[in-house]
Amino acid sequence: MTEGAANAPVIQSMYAATASDYEEIWAPLLRPYGLRLLDALPLADARTVLDLGCGVGRLLPDVAGRASGALVIGADLTEGMLRCADDRFARVLMDGTRLGFADGSFDAVVSAFVFFHFPDPIAAMTGVRRVLRPGGAFALAVWGTGEVFPAMEAWDEELDAMDVPPDPAEDGPGDGREIVDSPEKVRAGLLAAGFAEALSESAEWLRRWDLDAFLEWRLRLSPSRRRLARLDPGRREAVVAAARERVASMGPEALLHRDEVVLASARAPA
Ligand SMILES: C[S@@+](CC[C@H](N)C(=O)[O-])C[C@H]1O[C@@H](n2cnc3c(N)ncnc32)[C@H](O)[C@@H]1O
């Protein structure tokens, strides 16, 4: 068994501080991609299903709806996130890089927007294969590359120009984002982890924010929230006003947020 994720303390403090904001703002935006993962899993006959890195548990009712009669377990590293999840579901505080389940425990595992957090995502895929029964199914989503979002670039530029200190999370141990940021890398990783029938594809992330929703997001979640939290209240207000003005001056097209989501699925060897 491994030592666990080296970045675990950073992840826990990052998500614990914003769990209810995450639940309100971010989880609904990720859910459609989670549903696409569920489409790739044969859940109708499943008896045990794991949502690895379930966060606030937004996907758990969807899993249960498709795997009626199954034991559905949500596992996550961050207690504050798990506490937001519906307590009708089994919720387990656990590091996904050292899964404390017996070999062959699950018919299916789903993991939405988690594997880039693992410093060694391929080792974590090997762990998922271990806890799947032979022939069990796995589906995951991660971020790809090529984000285009002029408003966010301008916002960050303003913070830099006004000498707002960097996100303290940047000082911690790195994550594994670059190891799994394309369909090709994820598929190769799944095969290296011993999975069969690995499939992967790129899906579009396209969201048009309005200015107020964009500001809420920047102030309540994300690295910019942590950066701004390092300022005293007066300075923070001045920085936010300047950054807001800059984004507002750019017009609505700047608030069009494009990105890539990588969706993948695979089977444990029969
Ligand atoms: C972006 S959120 C995704 C949550 C949920 N799957 C969703 O789609 O809304 C990432 C989640 O991964 C969890 N996480 C990060 N590293 C982890 C680890 N080593 N073990 C278990 N969970 C982890 C975080 O606590 C957080 O809840």
The ligand as an ORCA input file, in Angstrom:
! r2SCAN-3c Opt
* xyz 0 1
  C     -13.381     18.740     -8.630
  S     -13.961     17.840     -7.242
  C     -15.037     16.649     -8.024
  C     -16.131     16.190     -7.106
  C     -17.250     15.389     -7.786
  N     -16.752     14.168     -8.355
  C     -17.975     16.231     -8.808
  O     -17.995     15.830     -9.966
  O     -18.546     17.275     -8.423
  C     -12.577     16.869     -6.801
  C     -12.811     16.008     -5.564
  O     -11.720     15.081     -5.477
  C     -11.404     14.907     -4.138
  N     -10.024     14.378     -4.043
  C      -8.887     14.989     -4.415
  N      -7.821     14.207     -4.127
  C      -8.317     13.074     -3.574
  C      -7.730     11.889     -3.068
  N      -6.397     11.712     -3.029
  N      -8.545     10.920     -2.617
  C      -9.898     11.076     -2.625
  N     -10.509     12.191     -3.071
  C      -9.734     13.173     -3.541
  C     -11.562     16.291     -3.530
  O     -11.698     16.249     -2.125
  C     -12.816     16.779     -4.255
  O     -13.983     16.467     -3.514
*
